[in-house]
Amino acid sequence: MNVRLAIVGTGLVGASVGLAAKRAGVPHVGGIDADPDALALAVARGAVDLAATSIEATVADAQLVVIATPVATIRGLAADALGSNTTCTVTDVGSTKATICAALERESRFVGGHPLVGSETQGPAQASAELFDDSPWFLTPHVSTDPERYRLVQEFVGALGADTVEIEPTAHDRLVALVSHLPHALANLLVNQVGAAAESAAPASLRDMTRVAGANPRVWVDIFLDNAEALVDVLGEHRRRVEELEEALRRGDPGALTAWIDEAALKRPR
Amino acid sequence: MNVRLAIVGTGLVGASVGLAAKRAGVPHVGGIDADPDALALAVARGAVDLAATSIEATVADAQLVVIATPVATIRGLAADALGSNTTCTVTDVGSTKATICAALERESRFVGGHPLVGSETQGPAQASAELFDDSPWFLTPHVSTDPERYRLVQEFVGALGADTVEIEPTAHDRLVALVSHLPHALANLLVNQVGAAAESAAPASLRDMTRVAGANPRVWVDIFLDNAEALVDVLGEHRRRVEELEEALRRGDPGALTAWIDEAALKRPR
């Protein structure tokens, strides 16, 4: 794909965007990161062709800018990029969308985005050109988003190997609270409760369920706080379901337990 | 290991005991299963040398009998084996131990056991000689257990490749409620709550966390009911922890969330 690309934030996701873009034939990728080591490693890995030293320099020649920094910093950096280069299209990879898209709702050149590739790793060392292959990548255009800009981002996301899922920003946040933030929160809760008991006895199921626990506090605290309302809702619903299970166990009710497991067998993602 | 072995119940775990025993040089393995197809498949796979048609015939010549049936049936079958062959040692692989060991507390030839190899599969088709390698295998001797019988079972478990963990039956049930039954229950709860939302968007973390969901209702309903009291305790503690998280999210408290994730990073089983 022939587009001049700039990446702001060359951690795991940003550097993977660079590698997947190079795989898709993107001729030039500029990049910047607050951490000079992360930026140097992204260059060394071939994810970034040119390391810049300022946001202005990074986006100066770009047609498409991808903001791949922690969610709390995205709207400020997106506004900087849009202000500094008055023709480029800007998208992001933040795990929450309502706050960011509301802050940028007048920007016709901004298209909110979120690749669903949650990982327990971080940093450009773990980056991969294949990270997005066949994974969902949410795009959350708002009312003022220019359709041409949307199509550019959609084409780019497809070129990276991902499947575009178009969704309204608030609906996105409710969906990821359920399919991503709730499982992540349960992994942390489970690890903290099990604690030292897992030292003598950690079955494979427990290791699988807690693989993401403890990952990237700097990233996840932002995500949890930014999506706090939706996450509180799904956690409340979870507690109600736990109470129902406790009641079935107290009653010694095999029918209720069988129905509950059968429902899970039907609904399990494969 | 030179012991005449009989296996009652040739599903995933029973047939794997047979395969691992053959690997360890056990010369003769007799077997029986309520399901003739499961028994025939265990024979075809080499897990059982001789298929029997009655419990009496199965255990007649055995020095060691392993009961590998669903937990609700174990104490009855163990009593049958002990009554039918007055010299053999009997052990089991049930996921709960307090009820079974209490029912057999006068039997000096019974040693409660539980290999921690929870799996989402079932049946002898999935059996493997390697299933127990480097996994914990709980042994729960009771007051009247003969030390010589205990040593035989301990040697056998080691020959199968597992690591013996000796623990009191009630302590065992509290431990597995936490490290095995709670994660399993959370996988089911999570799948049932996420439901159809996972169809458009199932991140790898969600798939990992729900791998065991919906598995083997016939086996798990028994386990959950037999360990209901301990499981209700850990589920109540889980709900208290979920409420604490909800409160931190409502307060918008980054310090509490960071401490919570940092604790998980320290405690995560590796």
Interface residues (C-beta under 8 A of the other chain):
Chain A: L116 V117 G118 S119 E120 P136 F138 V165 L175 V176 L178 V179 S180 L182 P183 H184 A185 L186 A187 N188 L189 L190 V191 N192 Q193 V194 G195 A196 A197 A198 E199 S200 A201 A202 P203 A204 S205 L206 R207 D208 M209 T210 R211 V212 A213 G214 A215 P217 W220 V221 F224 L225 A228 L231 V232 V234 L235 G236 E237 H238 R239 R241 V242 E243 L245 E246 L249 R250 G252 P254 L257 T258 W260 I261 D262 E263 A264 A265 L266 K267 R268 P269 R270
Chain B: L116 V117 G118 S119 E120 P136 F138 V165 L175 V176 L178 V179 S180 L182 P183 H184 A185 L186 A187 N188 L189 L190 V191 N192 Q193 V194 G195 A196 A197 A198 E199 S200 A201 A202 P203 A204 S205 L206 R207 D208 M209 T210 R211 V212 A213 G214 A215 P217 W220 V221 F224 L225 A228 L231 V232 V234 L235 G236 E237 H238 R239 R241 V242 E243 L245 E246 L249 R250 G252 P254 L257 T258 W260 I261 D262 E263 A264 A265 L266 K267 R268 P269 R270
